[in-house]
Amino acid sequence: MPTPSTPPHAGDALDYLLCVDAIRQTKARYCRFIDTKQWDRLASIFTEDCRFEGLGSAPAGADVAMFVQGVSTRLANTISVHHCHMQETVMTGPDTARVIWAMEDFVEWTDGGTVKETPGSKGFFGYGHYEEEYRREGAEWKISFLRLTRLRLDPVPLDAPAPRMGQRQATPDWLDV
């Protein structure tokens, strides 16, 4: 199997880099769509047969509809921030890839609820990795498998200061030109 920094076939370096960049853009949309609660757009970045593991919002093996329903319900009354970085990509075929992303997330419930992952808190800071598979469908790279692993969860205490929204909110259609 090729290493993450090596294209699968000699002479395919440009194709490899273009694939890696397209996959990175898909993951960036994943984070933005979740944090700005664009649930209809979130569903569009997955293959129809995508499966999910390790998420508090959907059971292992959930399909796209179950995942989007679960995450949209669970995060409805939250402020969330997801960051993914330090991508490692291995091409498993001309139209398939496996990727590991280092991740951090911040989730705070704004409705006074407490959190099952960190009992007695109103949110958490999380650290871990996404292990994912991608498949190219036409010109688009889509997520075909998503697993979240956690290394650490730190609670947001119930008496933490109330959240302050940013001075300018996201523009959901900013890239729609």
N, CA and C atoms as an extended XYZ file, in Angstrom:
531
Properties=species:S:1:pos:R:3:atomname:S:1:resname:S:1:resid:I:1 pbc="F F F"
N         0.855       -1.186        0.000 N   MET     1
C         0.000        0.000        0.000 CA  MET     1
C         0.891        1.237        0.000 C   MET     1
N         0.530        2.259       -0.761 N   PRO     2
C         1.339        3.476       -0.814 CA  PRO     2
C         1.327        4.213        0.520 C   PRO     2
N         2.375        4.965        0.746 N   THR     3
C         2.423        5.794        1.949 CA  THR     3
C         1.589        7.040        1.725 C   THR     3
N         1.194        7.742        2.804 N   PRO     4
C         0.344        8.922        2.644 CA  PRO     4
C         0.920       10.006        1.752 C   PRO     4
N         2.237       10.085        1.627 N   SER     5
C         2.826       11.158        0.839 CA  SER     5
C         3.160       10.723       -0.589 C   SER     5
N         2.857        9.497       -0.943 N   THR     6
C         3.225        8.975       -2.246 CA  THR     6
C         1.986        8.648       -3.064 C   THR     6
N         1.913        9.120       -4.314 N   PRO     7
C         0.782        8.740       -5.153 CA  PRO     7
C         0.833        7.244       -5.451 C   PRO     7
N        -0.305        6.640       -5.757 N   PRO     8
C        -0.346        5.200       -5.954 CA  PRO     8
C         0.436        4.722       -7.169 C   PRO     8
N         0.635        5.562       -8.174 N   HIS     9
C         1.342        5.160       -9.380 CA  HIS     9
C         2.326        6.249       -9.754 C   HIS     9
N         3.509        5.847      -10.182 N   ALA    10
C         4.512        6.825      -10.611 CA  ALA    10
C         3.916        7.699      -11.711 C   ALA    10
N         4.173        8.988      -11.650 N   GLY    11
C         3.676        9.908      -12.657 CA  GLY    11
C         2.315       10.494      -12.335 C   GLY    11
N         1.679       10.048      -11.257 N   ASP    12
C         0.351       10.539      -10.901 CA  ASP    12
C         0.395       11.578       -9.781 C   ASP    12
N         1.519       12.222       -9.590 N   ALA    13
C         1.659       13.155       -8.469 CA  ALA    13
C         0.646       14.290       -8.541 C   ALA    13
N         0.437       14.846       -9.724 N   LEU    14
C        -0.526       15.943       -9.848 CA  LEU    14
C        -1.931       15.457       -9.525 C   LEU    14
N        -2.323       14.298      -10.059 N   ASP    15
C        -3.650       13.748       -9.766 CA  ASP    15
C        -3.805       13.502       -8.270 C   ASP    15
N        -2.775       12.966       -7.642 N   TYR    16
C        -2.803       12.726       -6.192 CA  TYR    16
C        -3.058       14.034       -5.442 C   TYR    16
N        -2.315       15.071       -5.784 N   LEU    17
C        -2.477       16.359       -5.088 CA  LEU    17
C        -3.850       16.951       -5.323 C   LEU    17
N        -4.375       16.831       -6.530 N   LEU    18
C        -5.716       17.337       -6.810 CA  LEU    18
C        -6.765       16.557       -6.024 C   LEU    18
N        -6.597       15.251       -5.915 N   CYS    19
C        -7.527       14.434       -5.124 CA  CYS    19
C        -7.464       14.816       -3.651 C   CYS    19
N        -6.259       14.953       -3.117 N   VAL    20
C        -6.093       15.316       -1.708 CA  VAL    20
C        -6.747       16.663       -1.429 C   VAL    20
N        -6.583       17.616       -2.337 N   ASP    21
C        -7.188       18.927       -2.125 CA  ASP    21
C        -8.708       18.852       -2.198 C   ASP    21
N        -9.248       18.093       -3.121 N   ALA    22
C       -10.708       17.964       -3.224 CA  ALA    22
C       -11.274       17.287       -1.970 C   ALA    22
N       -10.575       16.302       -1.442 N   ILE    23
C       -11.002       15.634       -0.206 CA  ILE    23
C       -10.959       16.626        0.958 C   ILE    23
N        -9.914       17.424        1.023 N   ARG    24
C        -9.793       18.448        2.079 CA  ARG    24
C       -10.964       19.423        2.019 C   ARG    24
N       -11.361       19.806        0.823 N   GLN    25
C       -12.491       20.725        0.679 CA  GLN    25
C       -13.795       20.080        1.157 C   GLN    25
N       -13.972       18.795        0.869 N   THR    26
C       -15.163       18.093        1.353 CA  THR    26
C       -15.205       18.116        2.877 C   THR    26
N       -14.074       17.856        3.515 N   LYS    27
C       -14.047       17.844        4.979 CA  LYS    27
C       -14.271       19.242        5.548 C   LYS    27
N       -13.757       20.260        4.891 N   ALA    28
C       -13.997       21.633        5.342 CA  ALA    28
C       -15.496       21.944        5.308 C   ALA    28
N       -16.172       21.497        4.245 N   ARG    29
C       -17.623       21.703        4.169 CA  ARG    29
C       -18.331       20.955        5.293 C   ARG    29
N       -17.889       19.752        5.601 N   TYR    30
C       -18.476       18.977        6.698 CA  TYR    30
C       -18.466       19.810        7.988 C   TYR    30
N       -17.319       20.347        8.350 N   CYS    31
C       -17.213       21.139        9.582 CA  CYS    31
C       -18.096       22.385        9.519 C   CYS    31
N       -18.053       23.088        8.405 N   ARG    32
C       -18.842       24.328        8.275 CA  ARG    32
C       -20.335       24.038        8.294 C   ARG    32
N       -20.772       23.011        7.587 N   PHE    33
C       -22.201       22.706        7.537 CA  PHE    33
C       -22.729       22.313        8.913 C   PHE    33
N       -21.946       21.579        9.695 N   ILE    34
C       -22.385       21.229       11.051 CA  ILE    34
C       -22.449       22.479       11.925 C   ILE    34
N       -21.396       23.278       11.928 N   ASP    35
C       -21.343       24.422       12.839 CA  ASP    35
C       -22.331       25.523       12.481 C   ASP    35
N       -22.695       25.628       11.206 N   THR    36
C       -23.683       26.633       10.791 CA  THR    36
C       -25.072       26.013       10.603 C   THR    36
N       -25.185       24.753       10.984 N   LYS    37
C       -26.476       24.039       11.002 CA  LYS    37
C       -27.154       24.020        9.626 C   LYS    37
N       -26.386       23.746        8.601 N   GLN    38
C       -26.907       23.617        7.237 CA  GLN    38
C       -27.137       22.128        6.946 C   GLN    38
N       -28.191       21.592        7.533 N   TRP    39
C       -28.417       20.138        7.535 CA  TRP    39
C       -28.681       19.590        6.139 C   TRP    39
N       -29.399       20.321        5.292 N   ASP    40
C       -29.659       19.827        3.935 CA  ASP    40
C       -28.362       19.744        3.135 C   ASP    40
N       -27.486       20.702        3.319 N   ARG    41
C       -26.190       20.674        2.635 CA  ARG    41
C       -25.288       19.586        3.213 C   ARG    41
N       -25.365       19.356        4.508 N   LEU    42
C       -24.537       18.325        5.128 CA  LEU    42
C       -24.774       16.975        4.458 C   LEU    42
N       -26.013       16.631        4.229 N   ALA    43
C       -26.335       15.334        3.625 CA  ALA    43
C       -25.691       15.176        2.251 C   ALA    43
N       -25.457       16.269        1.535 N   SER    44
C       -24.965       16.199        0.155 CA  SER    44
C       -23.506       15.785        0.036 C   SER    44
N       -22.759       15.783        1.134 N   ILE    45
C       -21.329       15.452        1.036 CA  ILE    45
C       -21.043       13.977        1.301 C   ILE    45
N       -22.090       13.183        1.506 N   PHE    46
C       -21.928       11.753        1.769 CA  PHE    46
C       -22.428       10.930        0.586 C   PHE    46
N       -21.826        9.757        0.394 N   THR    47
C       -22.373        8.819       -0.579 CA  THR    47
C       -23.678        8.273       -0.016 C   THR    47
N       -24.549        7.794       -0.885 N   GLU    48
C       -25.846        7.269       -0.429 CA  GLU    48
C       -25.685        6.098        0.527 C   GLU    48
N       -24.602        5.313        0.366 N   ASP    49
C       -24.394        4.134        1.202 CA  ASP    49
C       -23.422        4.380        2.362 C   ASP    49
N       -23.142        5.642        2.683 N   CYS    50
C       -22.216        5.972        3.764 CA  CYS    50
C       -22.695        5.375        5.087 C   CYS    50
N       -21.742        4.967        5.920 N   ARG    51
C       -22.033        4.444        7.255 CA  ARG    51
C       -21.189        5.211        8.275 C   ARG    51
N       -21.689        5.253        9.516 N   PHE    52
C       -21.103        6.077       10.572 CA  PHE    52
C       -20.843        5.229       11.819 C   PHE    52
N       -19.764        5.570       12.551 N   GLU    53
C       -19.445        4.915       13.823 CA  GLU    53
C       -18.882        5.938       14.804 C   GLU    53
N       -19.124        5.706       16.091 N   GLY    54
C       -18.475        6.472       17.138 CA  GLY    54
C       -19.063        7.841       17.416 C   GLY    54
N       -20.296        8.066       16.990 N   LEU    55
C       -20.898        9.389       17.141 CA  LEU    55
C       -22.014        9.354       18.174 C   LEU    55
N       -22.104       10.376       19.001 N   GLY    56
C       -23.163       10.456       19.991 CA  GLY    56
C       -24.526       10.749       19.396 C   GLY    56
N       -24.551       11.144       18.138 N   SER    57
C       -25.812       11.545       17.506 CA  SER    57
C       -26.444       10.459       16.653 C   SER    57
N       -25.759        9.335       16.454 N   ALA    58
C       -26.307        8.267       15.614 CA  ALA    58
C       -25.655        6.944       16.009 C   ALA    58
N       -26.414        5.862       15.978 N   PRO    59
C       -25.837        4.558       16.339 CA  PRO    59
C       -24.866        4.063       15.270 C   PRO    59
N       -23.979        3.153       15.659 N   ALA    60
C       -23.047        2.548       14.701 CA  ALA    60
C       -23.838        1.935       13.551 C   ALA    60
N       -23.368        2.163       12.335 N   GLY    61
C       -24.026        1.629       11.154 CA  GLY    61
C       -25.137        2.507       10.609 C   GLY    61
N       -25.373        3.658       11.238 N   ALA    62
C       -26.431        4.562       10.772 CA  ALA    62
C       -26.202        4.945        9.316 C   ALA    62
N       -27.307        5.192        8.612 N   ASP    63
C       -27.201        5.693        7.245 CA  ASP    63
C       -27.215        7.227        7.279 C   ASP    63
N       -27.128        7.845        6.095 N   VAL    64
C       -27.019        9.304        6.008 CA  VAL    64
C       -28.226        9.993        6.641 C   VAL    64
N       -29.431        9.535        6.320 N   ALA    65
C       -30.632       10.184        6.860 CA  ALA    65
C       -30.662       10.103        8.384 C   ALA    65
N       -30.309        8.952        8.937 N   MET    66
C       -30.306        8.783       10.397 CA  MET    66
C       -29.235        9.653       11.039 C   MET    66
N       -28.057        9.737       10.408 N   PHE    67
C       -26.996       10.575       10.937 CA  PHE    67
C       -27.414       12.044       10.942 C   PHE    67
N       -27.909       12.556        9.811 N   VAL    68
C       -28.284       13.968        9.721 CA  VAL    68
C       -29.422       14.276       10.694 C   VAL    68
N       -30.392       13.391       10.786 N   GLN    69
C       -31.487       13.594       11.745 CA  GLN    69
C       -30.940       13.634       13.171 C   GLN    69
N       -30.054       12.704       13.489 N   GLY    70
C       -29.491       12.649       14.839 CA  GLY    70
C       -28.650       13.868       15.182 C   GLY    70
N       -27.761       14.260       14.285 N   VAL    71
C       -26.884       15.393       14.577 CA  VAL    71
C       -27.668       16.701       14.592 C   VAL    71
N       -28.656       16.840       13.717 N   SER    72
C       -29.436       18.079       13.705 CA  SER    72
C       -30.280       18.214       14.968 C   SER    72
N       -30.795       17.106       15.462 N   THR    73
C       -31.569       17.132       16.715 CA  THR    73
C       -30.656       17.393       17.901 C   THR    73
N       -29.543       16.675       17.938 N   ARG    74
C       -28.639       16.781       19.084 CA  ARG    74
C       -27.999       18.165       19.185 C   ARG    74
N       -27.651       18.758       18.067 N   LEU    75
C       -26.937       20.034       18.098 CA  LEU    75
C       -27.851       21.242       17.890 C   LEU    75
N       -29.158       21.040       17.901 N   ALA    76
C       -30.098       22.139       17.655 CA  ALA    76
C       -29.899       23.294       18.627 C   ALA    76
N       -29.676       23.013       19.896 N   ASN    77
C       -29.543       24.057       20.924 CA  ASN    77
C       -28.109       24.166       21.410 C   ASN    77
N       -27.182       24.195       20.465 N   THR    78
C       -25.768       24.278       20.827 CA  THR    78
C       -25.064       25.360       20.020 C   THR    78
N       -23.920       25.710       20.542 N   ILE    79
C       -22.901       26.402       19.761 CA  ILE    79
C       -21.819       25.352       19.572 C   ILE    79
N       -21.442       25.089       18.328 N   SER    80
C       -20.391       24.102       18.081 CA  SER    80
C       -19.323       24.694       17.180 C   SER    80
N       -18.108       24.211       17.390 N   VAL    81
C       -16.972       24.591       16.552 CA  VAL    81
C       -16.177       23.315       16.302 C   VAL    81
N       -16.021       22.943       15.053 N   HIS    82
C       -15.262       21.756       14.677 CA  HIS    82
C       -14.048       22.177       13.854 C   HIS    82
N       -12.892       21.648       14.216 N   HIS    83
C       -11.658       21.886       13.458 CA  HIS    83
C       -11.051       20.536       13.114 C   HIS    83
N       -10.688       20.361       11.863 N   CYS    84
C        -9.988       19.162       11.406 CA  CYS    84
C        -8.719       19.612       10.700 C   CYS    84
N        -7.640       18.914       10.989 N   HIS    85
C        -6.353       19.336       10.437 CA  HIS    85
C        -5.403       18.142       10.401 C   HIS    85
N        -4.200       18.377        9.899 N   MET    86
C        -3.144       17.366        9.812 CA  MET    86
C        -3.646       16.098        9.123 C   MET    86
N        -4.141       16.275        7.912 N   GLN    87
C        -4.721       15.213        7.097 CA  GLN    87
C        -3.639       14.232        6.649 C   GLN    87
N        -3.927       12.938        6.810 N   GLU    88
C        -3.104       11.866        6.252 CA  GLU    88
C        -3.973       11.127        5.246 C   GLU    88
N        -3.531       11.048        4.000 N   THR    89
C        -4.347       10.474        2.931 CA  THR    89
C        -3.601        9.351        2.231 C   THR    89
N        -4.280        8.236        2.061 N   VAL    90
C        -3.774        7.120        1.268 CA  VAL    90
C        -4.805        6.822        0.191 C   VAL    90
N        -4.378        6.867       -1.061 N   MET    91
C        -5.259        6.500       -2.168 CA  MET    91
C        -5.341        4.976       -2.187 C   MET    91
N        -6.551        4.448       -2.136 N   THR    92
C        -6.756        2.998       -2.155 CA  THR    92
C        -7.168        2.512       -3.538 C   THR    92
N        -7.380        3.433       -4.456 N   GLY    93
C        -7.741        3.149       -5.839 CA  GLY    93
C        -7.835        4.468       -6.568 C   GLY    93
N        -8.134        4.461       -7.862 N   PRO    94
C        -8.199        5.724       -8.593 CA  PRO    94
C        -9.328        6.639       -8.116 C   PRO    94
N       -10.368        6.073       -7.511 N   ASP    95
C       -11.521        6.857       -7.058 CA  ASP    95
C       -11.870        6.615       -5.599 C   ASP    95
N       -10.917        6.106       -4.820 N   THR    96
C       -11.166        5.835       -3.400 CA  THR    96
C        -9.947        6.223       -2.574 C   THR    96
N       -10.206        6.608       -1.340 N   ALA    97
C        -9.117        7.012       -0.451 CA  ALA    97
C        -9.509        6.752        0.999 C   ALA    97
N        -8.502        6.580        1.836 N   ARG    98
C        -8.667        6.551        3.294 CA  ARG    98
C        -7.932        7.750        3.864 C   ARG    98
N        -8.562        8.388        4.861 N   VAL    99
C        -7.987        9.605        5.441 CA  VAL    99
C        -8.155        9.562        6.948 C   VAL    99
N        -7.138       10.034        7.663 N   ILE   100
C        -7.233       10.290        9.104 CA  ILE   100
C        -7.038       11.791        9.290 C   ILE   100
N        -7.952       12.395       10.035 N   TRP   101
C        -7.888       13.812       10.379 CA  TRP   101
C        -7.727       13.954       11.884 C   TRP   101
N        -6.765       14.751       12.347 N   ALA   102
C        -6.760       15.172       13.734 CA  ALA   102
C        -7.927       16.139       13.900 C   ALA   102
N        -8.629       16.046       15.040 N   MET   103
C        -9.803       16.906       15.209 CA  MET   103
C        -9.884       17.475       16.613 C   MET   103
N       -10.507       18.629       16.678 N   GLU   104
C       -10.904       19.249       17.941 CA  GLU   104
C       -12.325       19.732       17.748 C   GLU   104
N       -13.130       19.588       18.789 N   ASP   105
C       -14.457       20.189       18.723 CA  ASP   105
C       -14.814       20.794       20.071 C   ASP   105
N       -15.655       21.794       19.981 N   PHE   106
C       -16.221       22.468       21.148 CA  PHE   106
C       -17.725       22.440       20.944 C   PHE   106
N       -18.435       21.928       21.941 N   VAL   107
C       -19.893       21.890       21.864 CA  VAL   107
C       -20.437       22.370       23.207 C   VAL   107
N       -21.301       23.402       23.152 N   GLU   108
C       -21.915       23.931       24.370 CA  GLU   108
C       -23.421       24.021       24.169 C   GLU   108
N       -24.163       23.390       25.077 N   TRP   109
C       -25.623       23.450       25.025 CA  TRP   109
C       -26.077       24.773       25.601 C   TRP   109
N       -26.978       25.449       24.906 N   THR   110
C       -27.418       26.785       25.298 CA  THR   110
C       -28.807       26.766       25.926 C   THR   110
N       -29.385       25.583       26.086 N   ASP   111
C       -30.748       25.484       26.618 CA  ASP   111
C       -30.786       25.004       28.068 C   ASP   111
N       -29.641       25.015       28.742 N   GLY   112
C       -29.598       24.607       30.147 CA  GLY   112
C       -29.461       23.107       30.348 C   GLY   112
N       -29.400       22.346       29.268 N   GLY   113
C       -29.258       20.905       29.368 CA  GLY   113
C       -27.848       20.508       29.768 C   GLY   113
N       -27.709       19.282       30.245 N   THR   114
C       -26.399       18.749       30.567 CA  THR   114
C       -26.027       17.692       29.527 C   THR   114
N       -24.809       17.235       29.592 N   VAL   115
C       -24.220       16.442       28.521 CA  VAL   115
C       -23.878       15.049       29.010 C   VAL   115
N       -24.291       14.023       28.253 N   LYS   116
C       -24.032       12.645       28.669 CA  LYS   116
C       -22.542       12.309       28.659 C   LYS   116
N       -21.772       12.877       27.715 N   GLU   117
C       -20.342       12.562       27.637 CA  GLU   117
C       -19.552       13.113       28.817 C   GLU   117
N       -19.978       14.254       29.334 N   THR   118
C       -19.300       14.898       30.462 CA  THR   118
C       -20.372       15.280       31.486 C   THR   118
N       -20.837       14.312       32.293 N   PRO   119
C       -21.938       14.566       33.242 CA  PRO   119
C       -21.657       15.775       34.136 C   PRO   119
N       -22.720       16.550       34.418 N   GLY   120
C       -22.602       17.715       35.284 CA  GLY   120
C       -21.997       18.915       34.585 C   GLY   120
N       -21.989       18.902       33.256 N   SER   121
C       -21.430       20.028       32.502 CA  SER   121
C       -22.450       20.501       31.474 C   SER   121
N       -22.141       21.628       30.840 N   LYS   122
C       -23.033       22.123       29.787 CA  LYS   122
C       -22.392       22.010       28.404 C   LYS   122
N       -21.316       21.257       28.312 N   GLY   123
C       -20.663       21.061       27.023 CA  GLY   123
C       -19.318       20.398       27.199 C   GLY   123
N       -18.553       20.371       26.119 N   PHE   124
C       -17.224       19.757       26.185 CA  PHE   124
C       -16.310       20.304       25.099 C   PHE   124
N       -15.023       20.171       25.381 N   PHE   125
C       -13.958       20.323       24.407 CA  PHE   125
C       -13.506       18.900       24.108 C   PHE   125
N       -13.489       18.507       22.845 N   GLY   126
C       -13.105       17.154       22.493 CA  GLY   126
C       -11.885       17.142       21.589 C   GLY   126
N       -11.137       16.052       21.702 N   TYR   127
C        -9.916       15.888       20.926 CA  TYR   127
C        -9.846       14.444       20.448 C   TYR   127
N        -9.460       14.242       19.212 N   GLY   128
C        -9.358       12.889       18.702 CA  GLY   128
C        -9.079       12.874       17.222 C   GLY   128
N        -9.686       11.881       16.543 N   HIS   129
C        -9.452       11.698       15.110 CA  HIS   129
C       -10.725       11.258       14.403 C   HIS   129
N       -10.840       11.654       13.156 N   TYR   130
C       -11.813       11.079       12.240 CA  TYR   130
C       -11.047       10.092       11.360 C   TYR   130
N       -11.572        8.887       11.243 N   GLU   131
C       -11.057        7.893       10.306 CA  GLU   131
C       -12.133        7.743        9.236 C   GLU   131
N       -11.775        8.054        7.996 N   GLU   132
C       -12.795        8.145        6.960 CA  GLU   132
C       -12.354        7.472        5.666 C   GLU   132
N       -13.369        7.088        4.900 N   GLU   133
C       -13.152        6.643        3.536 CA  GLU   133
C       -13.909        7.597        2.616 C   GLU   133
N       -13.323        7.867        1.470 N   TYR   134
C       -13.896        8.771        0.475 CA  TYR   134
C       -14.009        8.031       -0.853 C   TYR   134
N       -14.995        8.439       -1.628 N   ARG   135
C       -15.183        7.877       -2.964 CA  ARG   135
C       -15.522        9.019       -3.925 C   ARG   135
N       -14.870        8.988       -5.074 N   ARG   136
C       -15.165        9.992       -6.103 CA  ARG   136
C       -16.392        9.536       -6.881 C   ARG   136
N       -17.386       10.428       -6.917 N   GLU   137
C       -18.604       10.186       -7.685 CA  GLU   137
C       -18.712       11.313       -8.694 C   GLU   137
N       -18.467       10.994       -9.951 N   GLY   138
C       -18.383       12.041      -10.964 CA  GLY   138
C       -17.172       12.903      -10.666 C   GLY   138
N       -17.384       14.192      -10.524 N   ALA   139
C       -16.285       15.118      -10.229 CA  ALA   139
C       -16.140       15.407       -8.740 C   ALA   139
N       -17.006       14.820       -7.900 N   GLU   140
C       -17.007       15.144       -6.473 CA  GLU   140
C       -16.470       14.000       -5.619 C   GLU   140
N       -15.693       14.361       -4.608 N   TRP   141
C       -15.266       13.403       -3.595 CA  TRP   141
C       -16.265       13.481       -2.448 C   TRP   141
N       -16.782       12.324       -2.040 N   LYS   142
C       -17.765       12.258       -0.964 CA  LYS   142
C       -17.298       11.293        0.104 C   LYS   142
N       -17.779       11.514        1.316 N   ILE   143
C       -17.443       10.630        2.434 CA  ILE   143
C       -18.309        9.378        2.324 C   ILE   143
N       -17.659        8.204        2.345 N   SER   144
C       -18.394        6.938        2.252 CA  SER   144
C       -18.349        6.147        3.561 C   SER   144
N       -17.506        6.558        4.489 N   PHE   145
C       -17.451        5.964        5.833 CA  PHE   145
C       -16.854        7.006        6.764 C   PHE   145
N       -17.434        7.165        7.957 N   LEU   146
C       -16.941        8.141        8.924 CA  LEU   146
C       -16.961        7.512       10.309 C   LEU   146
N       -15.799        7.491       10.951 N   ARG   147
C       -15.676        7.011       12.336 CA  ARG   147
C       -14.995        8.102       13.150 C   ARG   147
N       -15.578        8.435       14.286 N   LEU   148
C       -14.992        9.399       15.208 CA  LEU   148
C       -14.379        8.649       16.372 C   LEU   148
N       -13.107        8.935       16.650 N   THR   149
C       -12.446        8.374       17.834 CA  THR   149
C       -12.071        9.533       18.748 C   THR   149
N       -12.117        9.292       20.027 N   ARG   150
C       -11.831       10.350       21.005 CA  ARG   150
C       -10.621        9.967       21.854 C   ARG   150
N        -9.721       10.923       22.041 N   LEU   151
C        -8.602       10.758       22.941 CA  LEU   151
C        -8.873       11.409       24.296 C   LEU   151
N        -9.685       12.481       24.262 N   ARG   152
C        -9.911       13.245       25.491 CA  ARG   152
C       -11.176       14.076       25.345 C   ARG   152
N       -11.897       14.223       26.462 N   LEU   153
C       -13.040       15.127       26.565 CA  LEU   153
C       -12.875       15.952       27.831 C   LEU   153
N       -12.936       17.255       27.717 N   ASP   154
C       -12.867       18.156       28.869 CA  ASP   154
C       -14.211       18.855       29.005 C   ASP   154
N       -14.792       18.861       30.202 N   PRO   155
C       -16.114       19.465       30.380 CA  PRO   155
C       -16.090       20.988       30.337 C   PRO   155
N       -17.214       21.563       29.907 N   VAL   156
C       -17.483       22.989       30.078 CA  VAL   156
C       -18.344       23.062       31.336 C   VAL   156
N       -17.816       23.593       32.441 N   PRO   157
C       -18.560       23.587       33.702 CA  PRO   157
C       -19.888       24.342       33.606 C   PRO   157
N       -20.847       23.918       34.408 N   LEU   158
C       -22.156       24.570       34.435 CA  LEU   158
C       -22.050       26.054       34.771 C   LEU   158
N       -21.039       26.433       35.576 N   ASP   159
C       -20.898       27.841       35.968 CA  ASP   159
C       -19.938       28.620       35.054 C   ASP   159
N       -19.596       28.051       33.899 N   ALA   160
C       -18.748       28.787       32.945 CA  ALA   160
C       -19.512       30.013       32.457 C   ALA   160
N       -18.811       31.077       32.088 N   PRO   161
C       -19.493       32.278       31.596 CA  PRO   161
C       -20.412       31.951       30.427 C   PRO   161
N       -21.491       32.694       30.336 N   ALA   162
C       -22.438       32.519       29.234 CA  ALA   162
C       -21.740       32.795       27.907 C   ALA   162
N       -22.115       32.073       26.856 N   PRO   163
C       -21.472       32.299       25.564 CA  PRO   163
C       -21.831       33.670       25.002 C   PRO   163
N       -20.882       34.245       24.312 N   ARG   164
C       -21.115       35.489       23.583 CA  ARG   164
C       -20.960       35.175       22.111 C   ARG   164
N       -21.968       35.496       21.355 N   MET   165
C       -21.906       35.248       19.920 CA  MET   165
C       -20.922       36.217       19.281 C   MET   165
N       -20.319       35.780       18.183 N   GLY   166
C       -19.393       36.625       17.450 CA  GLY   166
C       -20.097       37.859       16.898 C   GLY   166
N       -19.325       38.856       16.581 N   GLN   167
C       -19.893       40.103       16.087 CA  GLN   167
C       -20.540       39.945       14.719 C   GLN   167
N       -20.069       39.012       13.934 N   ARG   168
C       -20.632       38.791       12.600 CA  ARG   168
C       -20.852       37.295       12.455 C   ARG   168
N       -22.045       36.927       12.070 N   GLN   169
C       -22.387       35.516       11.903 CA  GLN   169
C       -22.041       35.042       10.491 C   GLN   169
N       -21.936       33.745       10.323 N   ALA   170
C       -21.575       33.144        9.040 CA  ALA   170
C       -22.610       33.469        7.968 C   ALA   170
N       -22.144       33.547        6.753 N   THR   171
C       -23.013       33.733        5.594 CA  THR   171
C       -23.088       32.381        4.883 C   THR   171
N       -24.185       31.635        5.064 N   PRO   172
C       -24.260       30.262        4.552 CA  PRO   172
C       -24.007       30.119        3.055 C   PRO   172
N       -24.383       31.090        2.267 N   ASP   173
C       -24.241       30.955        0.812 CA  ASP   173
C       -23.071       31.784        0.249 C   ASP   173
N       -22.101       32.123        1.069 N   TRP   174
C       -20.994       32.967        0.674 CA  TRP   174
C       -20.263       32.434       -0.563 C   TRP   174
N       -20.095       31.130       -0.695 N   LEU   175
C       -19.357       30.548       -1.823 CA  LEU   175
C       -20.241       30.228       -3.022 C   LEU   175
N       -21.543       30.427       -2.903 N   ASP   176
C       -22.462       30.138       -4.008 CA  ASP   176
C       -22.425       31.272       -5.018 C   ASP   176
N       -21.577       31.149       -5.999 N   VAL   177
C       -21.440       32.215       -7.009 CA  VAL   177
C       -21.996       31.766       -8.353 C   VAL   177
